[in-house]
């Protein structure tokens, strides 16, 4: 971009408690590139999507393979559900930070009014040596009120324990489908702001589509370039670092272009799962090397 990348807010300016600041500093500056950027490896898809996500690379069905891959690739952290964390993380504890996902759902029930129930606690995260916890929030769902209340309890527990809270903030539900769709700029922008308003320490969102404008409010009715949409989404998180999700596996150049847009917008970094581990082992590490080469250009 002509004006250069947007400045990221340093950890010391985020207003974090001592414990949260220490753990986030460890994640960002003692792992990965150690330059203020972040690359996370999520592995909650076995619950969210079932085993089908592992068909393309059967080795990825083994959680031990994934945690080892996170170590080999120099990731800033790996996100696991409680069962896989308890059974497999101990092999590599201390070698890569753990983000314990506290909730999750299957894709089997209809998605018209989704809610992701709690399956673990902040106390579990402390016991397992996690450096952060993750919570999936469905913004716009008909069950949003109960979701907000559960998130509030998690936020309070995480604050007492000094654990950073990463919110997977996803627009979902019938109302979302009628107003642009889950990946529209309007919905993703709203989701980023909602998570920040509700106390997330880091927000995870999907890439917004600047051209999806069907049914959206008037202020969002004009299509915008994807880079402009990403810029505004990151800005809407107001002093809350943003991670952009890779979503379904895409082509190398397509994914790298999304990564570049995220970093130009001032995002903290990337959280790519299927775009990493659905590739064969050596191919995964080669692609991670390309992502790291990109992130090296955006130190803070």
Residue pairs with C-beta under 8 A, 6 or more apart in sequence:
1 227
1 264
5 263
5 264
5 265
5 266
5 298
6 231
6 234
6 235
6 264
6 265
6 266
7 266
7 300
8 36
8 241
8 266
8 267
8 268
8 300
9 239
9 241
10 36
10 300
11 21
11 24
11 25
11 28
12 21
13 239
14 21
14 24
14 201
14 239
14 240
14 241
15 239
16 24
16 164
16 201
17 159
17 162
18 162
19 161
19 162
19 163
20 159
20 162
20 163
20 164
20 201
22 162
23 131
23 132
23 162
23 163
23 164
24 131
24 132
24 164
24 201
24 202
26 97
26 131
27 38
27 76
27 77
27 97
27 131
27 132
27 164
28 34
28 36
28 37
28 38
28 76
28 268
29 36
31 74
31 75
31 76
31 77
31 96
31 97
32 38
32 39
32 74
32 75
32 76
32 292
32 295
33 39
33 74
33 292
33 295
33 296
33 299
35 295
35 296
35 298
35 299
35 300
36 298
36 299
36 300
37 263
37 268
37 269
37 295
37 298
37 299
37 300
38 76
38 77
38 243
38 268
38 269
38 270
39 73
39 74
39 75
39 76
39 269
39 270
39 271
39 272
39 288
39 291
39 292
39 295
40 75
40 76
40 77
40 78
40 79
40 99
40 243
40 269
40 270
40 271
40 272
41 66
41 69
41 70
41 73
41 75
41 77
41 78
41 79
41 271
41 272
41 273
41 276
41 277
42 78
42 79
42 245
42 271
42 272
42 273
43 63
43 66
43 78
43 79
43 80
43 84
43 273
43 277
44 79
44 80
44 81
44 101
44 104
44 134
45 53
45 273
45 274
46 53
46 54
46 61
46 81
46 84
47 81
47 104
47 105
47 106
48 104
48 105
48 106
48 107
49 107
50 106
50 107
51 61
53 60
53 274
53 278
54 60
54 61
56 249
56 278
57 277
57 278
57 279
57 280
59 65
59 280
59 281
60 66
60 277
60 278
63 80
63 84
63 87
63 88
64 88
64 91
65 277
66 78
66 277
67 78
67 80
67 88
67 89
67 91
67 92
67 96
68 91
68 92
69 276
69 277
69 281
69 284
69 285
70 77
70 78
70 92
70 96
71 92
71 95
71 96
72 285
73 276
73 284
73 285
73 288
74 288
74 292
75 96
75 288
76 97
76 269
77 96
77 97
77 98
77 99
77 131
77 132
78 89
78 96
78 97
78 98
78 99
79 99
79 100
79 101
79 134
79 271
80 88
80 89
80 98
80 99
80 100
80 101
81 100
81 101
81 104
81 119
81 120
82 100
82 101
82 102
82 119
82 120
82 124
85 98
85 100
85 128
85 130
86 128
89 98
89 128
89 129
93 129
94 129
97 130
97 131
97 132
98 125
98 128
98 129
98 130
98 131
98 132
99 130
99 131
99 132
99 133
99 134
99 166
100 120
100 124
100 125
100 128
100 130
100 132
100 133
100 134
101 119
101 120
101 133
101 134
101 135
101 136
102 118
102 119
102 120
102 121
102 122
102 124
102 125
102 133
102 134
102 135
102 154
103 116
103 117
103 118
103 119
103 120
103 135
103 136
103 150
104 116
104 117
104 119
104 136
105 114
105 115
105 116
105 117
105 136
111 172
111 173
112 142
112 173
112 174
113 141
113 142
113 143
113 173
113 174
114 138
114 141
114 143
114 172
114 173
115 138
115 141
115 143
115 146
115 147
116 136
116 137
116 138
116 147
118 150
118 154
121 157
122 133
122 154
122 157
122 158
122 160
122 161
122 163
123 157
123 161
125 132
125 133
125 161
125 163
126 161
126 163
130 163
131 163
131 164
132 163
132 164
132 165
132 166
132 201
132 202
133 154
133 158
133 163
133 164
133 165
133 166
134 165
134 166
134 167
134 168
134 204
135 150
135 151
135 154
135 165
135 166
135 167
135 168
136 167
136 168
136 170
137 147
137 148
137 151
137 167
137 168
137 169
137 170
137 191
137 194
137 195
137 198
138 144
138 147
138 170
138 171
138 172
138 173
139 169
139 170
139 171
139 172
139 176
139 187
139 190
139 191
139 194
139 195
140 171
140 172
140 173
140 175
140 176
140 179
140 187
140 190
140 191
141 147
141 172
141 173
141 175
141 176
142 173
142 174
142 175
144 173
148 198
151 167
151 198
151 199
152 198
152 199
154 165
155 165
155 198
155 199
158 164
158 165
158 201
159 165
164 201
164 202
165 199
165 200
165 201
165 202
166 200
166 201
166 202
166 203
166 204
166 243
167 195
167 198
167 200
167 202
167 203
167 204
168 204
168 245
169 191
169 192
169 194
169 195
169 200
169 203
169 204
169 205
170 182
170 191
170 205
170 206
171 182
171 184
171 187
171 188
171 190
171 191
172 182
176 182
176 187
178 215
179 186
179 187
179 215
179 216
179 217
180 186
180 187
180 212
180 213
180 214
180 215
180 216
180 220
181 187
181 209
181 212
181 214
182 206
183 206
183 207
183 208
183 209
183 212
184 208
184 209
184 212
184 213
184 216
184 220
185 208
185 209
185 210
185 212
185 213
185 216
185 220
185 224
185 229
185 232
185 233
186 212
186 213
186 216
186 217
186 220
187 208
188 205
188 206
188 207
188 208
188 229
188 233
189 208
189 220
189 229
189 232
189 233
189 236
191 205
192 203
192 205
192 233
192 234
192 236
192 237
192 242
193 236
193 237
193 238
195 203
195 205
195 237
195 240
196 203
196 236
196 237
196 238
196 239
196 240
200 240
201 240
201 241
202 240
202 241
202 242
202 243
202 268
203 237
203 240
203 241
203 242
203 243
204 242
204 243
204 244
204 245
204 271
205 233
205 242
205 243
205 244
205 245
206 244
206 245
206 247
207 226
207 230
207 244
207 245
207 247
207 258
207 261
207 262
208 226
208 229
208 230
208 233
209 226
209 229
210 223
210 224
210 225
210 226
210 228
210 229
211 223
211 224
211 226
213 220
213 221
213 222
213 223
224 232
226 261
227 261
227 264
227 265
230 244
230 261
230 262
230 264
230 265
230 267
231 264
231 265
231 266
233 242
233 265
234 242
234 262
234 265
234 266
234 267
235 265
235 266
241 267
241 268
242 262
242 265
242 266
242 267
242 268
243 267
243 268
243 269
243 270
243 271
244 258
244 259
244 262
244 267
244 269
244 270
244 271
245 270
245 271
245 272
246 255
246 258
246 270
246 271
246 272
246 273
246 274
246 275
246 276
247 274
247 275
248 274
249 274
249 275
249 278
249 279
250 258
250 275
252 287
252 290
255 272
255 275
256 290
256 291
256 294
259 270
259 272
259 291
259 294
259 295
260 294
262 269
262 270
263 269
263 294
263 295
263 297
263 298
269 295
270 291
270 295
272 291
275 287
276 284
276 287
276 288
277 284
279 287
